Each structure stands twice: as C-alpha cells, then as structure tokens.
Amino acid sequence: MNSISEGDPRSLETIAKLIGQTTTLADRQEQKARTERMKLESERLKHEVSVKTGQVGKEESEAQTMAIADLINGPLEPRTLTDYMASIDIDDEVADD
C-alpha cells in the first residue's frame, strides 16, 4: 500500500491489470472486430440451418399460395379483350381488306 501511495509504477501497473484498465485502443478494436465476426458467422449459420430445414422462403410461398387460392375462390370482375385493346377498331381493319 505504501508503494501505491508513493506512486510506484509497478504497483500502479499491477492494480491497473487487476481492474482491467490495461486495454489499449488496438485491443478494443480487435475485440470489436471479433464480436462482429462472431455475429456474422452466427447469422450465416442460422441461414444455413433454415435452408436445410426448408424454412427459407416458406412465408413467401405461403403468401403466394394464399393469393392464388383467393383468386380461384373469388375471381376479380370479368374482363374482355376490348378492355385492353385501347382504341383499335376491329371492324375498320376488316373493312379495309
């Protein structure tokens, strides 16, 4: 204790190590990079598992199936080709021949 109060560098260094205050900027950056890498690896593994178990695309395919079933069970209003043929007059074309 006396050496701490006198400012002995070795004593202060030992205390800093004990309370974890010896990390440098490089140490913190390395730890952050490791953490990010672990998160990305975890996401990749989750995706691989979902592909293997058939969970990928399941929600989208269910939504498409429901949309098709809705169209079959309750079709939209009837449509005719003339609705899509703008202003083409079929009779005029036949009369010109």
QUIJO-V889496 format. One record per residue. N is the residue number from 1. SS is DSSP state (H for helix, E for strand, L for the rest). OMEGA is omega as a letter, one per 40 degrees, with the letter a starting at -180 (none if undefined). Layout:
n=N ss=SS omega=OMEGA
n=N ss=SS omega=OMEGA
This chain:
n=1 ss=L omega=i
n=2 ss=H omega=a
n=3 ss=H omega=i
n=4 ss=H omega=a
n=5 ss=H omega=i
n=6 ss=H omega=i
n=7 ss=L omega=i
n=8 ss=L omega=a
n=9 ss=H omega=a
n=10 ss=H omega=i
n=11 ss=H omega=i
n=12 ss=H omega=i
n=13 ss=H omega=i
n=14 ss=H omega=i
n=15 ss=H omega=i
n=16 ss=H omega=i
n=17 ss=H omega=a
n=18 ss=H omega=a
n=19 ss=L omega=i
n=20 ss=L omega=a
n=21 ss=L omega=a
n=22 ss=L omega=a
n=23 ss=L omega=i
n=24 ss=L omega=i
n=25 ss=H omega=i
n=26 ss=H omega=i
n=27 ss=H omega=i
n=28 ss=H omega=i
n=29 ss=H omega=i
n=30 ss=H omega=i
n=31 ss=H omega=i
n=32 ss=H omega=i
n=33 ss=H omega=i
n=34 ss=H omega=i
n=35 ss=H omega=i
n=36 ss=H omega=i
n=37 ss=H omega=i
n=38 ss=H omega=i
n=39 ss=H omega=i
n=40 ss=H omega=i
n=41 ss=H omega=i
n=42 ss=H omega=i
n=43 ss=H omega=i
n=44 ss=H omega=i
n=45 ss=H omega=i
n=46 ss=H omega=i
n=47 ss=H omega=i
n=48 ss=H omega=i
n=49 ss=H omega=a
n=50 ss=H omega=i
n=51 ss=H omega=a
n=52 ss=H omega=a
n=53 ss=H omega=i
n=54 ss=L omega=a
n=55 ss=L omega=a
n=56 ss=L omega=i
n=57 ss=L omega=a
n=58 ss=H omega=a
n=59 ss=H omega=i
n=60 ss=H omega=a
n=61 ss=H omega=i
n=62 ss=H omega=i
n=63 ss=H omega=i
n=64 ss=H omega=i
n=65 ss=H omega=i
n=66 ss=H omega=i
n=67 ss=H omega=i
n=68 ss=H omega=i
n=69 ss=H omega=i
n=70 ss=H omega=i
n=71 ss=H omega=i
n=72 ss=H omega=a
n=73 ss=H omega=a
n=74 ss=L omega=a
n=75 ss=L omega=i
n=76 ss=L omega=a
n=77 ss=L omega=a
n=78 ss=L omega=i
n=79 ss=L omega=i
n=80 ss=L omega=a
n=81 ss=H omega=a
n=82 ss=H omega=i
n=83 ss=H omega=a
n=84 ss=L omega=a
n=85 ss=L omega=i
n=86 ss=L omega=a
n=87 ss=L omega=i
n=88 ss=L omega=i
n=89 ss=L omega=a
n=90 ss=H omega=a
n=91 ss=H omega=a
n=92 ss=H omega=a
n=93 ss=H omega=i
n=94 ss=H omega=a
n=95 ss=H omega=a
n=96 ss=H omega=a
n=97 ss=L omega=none
